[in-house]
């Protein structure tokens, strides 16, 4: 009951300012040991995916904690896994502010952040300090390219980040689907995707030998894909033996928010309005993959029922970000309880 009151305060502020204060509050609750005031207990619901043992299938999507500054505080809220980033080789400021906009009437968010982050070296410093990681918590690190890197050289940035984060990540996500870095989504197309995945897979195998451990790699795709593109991507994922896929990122469409304040802002739309679009892509992807690799379902999860539908159509794990902004820590426990109940009924 506490979070709705907190949200009123935050929603009276500029969205990005509120985000910074809120994340600081998450770390404060952890440091003072009073996270239980806002977080309910989360039931155990262990699941093994990509060779990793998750305490529950509920994850935090990338974007909320870009630099890994708040890993321990977020872990206290009951997430089964946390994904940080997107991180780039070099620090970058991202797009000019304002660049984050709420659409509360539709429980949506538009962002055009542009991979603002402090660079991969700073992120790794934060990871090394996090108790969650030292205790064996499952941490995904989401990697991207710098805005100033030409698209034809994008693979170099991804390889650089993969080299850097491999030893510290439970899994690595390759983000080629943000709409806020110019031409980035071109990497989802046939030859570009084939070349990128081939180079990343070869480097992953080299790093596995060098580090003496295998770190799974996932690809994050957009919801704005035609059916034939989904099949092509599924074929490429199988062919290059990628370990998993995250479906989906934000959308450029404005279905469900037409005419609302902030709906015409440039950027990717997330939250409730993207649920159907992202779930349809997930379903088509699952059909194309035929169970050959796992899917992490993300996009518009605002309730336990939403997460259950993602799982029903083919997801092995779920993540959310915008739902956390609107619902707070209660959403973590609600989704975990819903999925645990479904599991118990099946067994």
Order of alpha helices (4+ residues) and beta strands (2+ residues): alpha-alpha-beta-beta-beta-alpha-beta-beta-beta-alpha-alpha-beta-alpha-beta-alpha-beta-alpha-beta-beta-alpha-beta-alpha-beta-alpha-alpha
